[in-house]
Amino acid sequence: MNVIDLQSVRDAREQAAFEAYVSAKAVADETLRILDMAAAVKAWNAFVELTCPTAREQEGLLG
């Protein structure tokens, strides 16, 4: 029987989402194009939704 460490799975997803944000942000900083900036915002939102699943937690992160 295989045992899956759910925390490790969550951590890996969060790390991948953060790396996607960092990459998108670097592109946006380089090009200064609005579409690249929007992609970075979308990647940031995906990261925040994974790490802070409730609206209250998300507000706390941003405020």
C-alpha positions as CSV (number, residue, x, y, z in Angstrom):
1,M,0.0,0.0,0.0
2,N,1.3,3.4,-1.0
3,V,1.1,6.3,1.5
4,I,0.8,9.8,0.2
5,D,2.0,12.6,2.3
6,L,-0.7,15.2,1.6
7,Q,1.4,18.1,3.2
8,S,4.2,17.3,0.8
9,V,1.8,17.4,-2.1
10,R,0.4,20.8,-0.9
11,D,3.9,22.2,-0.4
12,A,4.9,21.1,-3.9
13,R,1.9,22.8,-5.4
14,E,2.5,26.0,-3.5
15,Q,6.2,26.0,-4.5
16,A,5.3,25.4,-8.1
17,A,2.7,28.2,-8.0
18,F,5.2,30.6,-6.4
19,E,7.9,29.8,-9.0
20,A,5.4,30.4,-11.8
21,Y,4.6,33.8,-10.2
22,V,8.3,34.7,-9.9
23,S,8.9,33.8,-13.5
24,A,5.9,35.8,-14.7
25,K,6.9,38.8,-12.6
26,A,10.4,38.7,-14.0
27,V,9.0,38.8,-17.6
28,A,6.6,41.6,-16.7
29,D,9.5,43.6,-15.1
30,E,11.6,43.1,-18.2
31,T,9.0,43.9,-20.8
32,L,6.7,46.3,-18.9
33,R,3.8,45.0,-21.1
34,I,0.4,45.1,-19.6
35,L,-0.4,41.6,-20.7
36,D,2.7,40.3,-19.1
37,M,1.8,42.2,-15.9
38,A,-1.7,40.7,-16.0
39,A,-0.1,37.2,-16.3
40,A,2.0,37.9,-13.2
41,V,-1.1,39.0,-11.3
42,K,-2.9,35.9,-12.4
43,A,0.0,33.8,-11.2
44,W,0.1,35.6,-7.9
45,N,-3.6,35.0,-7.4
46,A,-3.1,31.3,-8.0
47,F,-0.4,31.2,-5.4
48,V,-2.5,33.1,-2.9
49,E,-5.5,30.9,-3.4
50,L,-3.3,27.8,-2.7
51,T,-1.6,29.2,0.4
52,C,-4.6,31.1,1.9
53,P,-7.7,29.3,1.0
54,T,-10.2,31.6,2.9
55,A,-11.0,35.2,2.1
56,R,-10.1,36.2,5.6
57,E,-6.6,34.7,5.2
58,Q,-6.2,36.3,1.8
59,E,-7.1,39.7,3.2
60,G,-4.7,39.3,6.0
61,L,-1.9,38.5,3.5
62,L,-2.6,41.7,1.6
63,G,-3.5,44.0,4.4
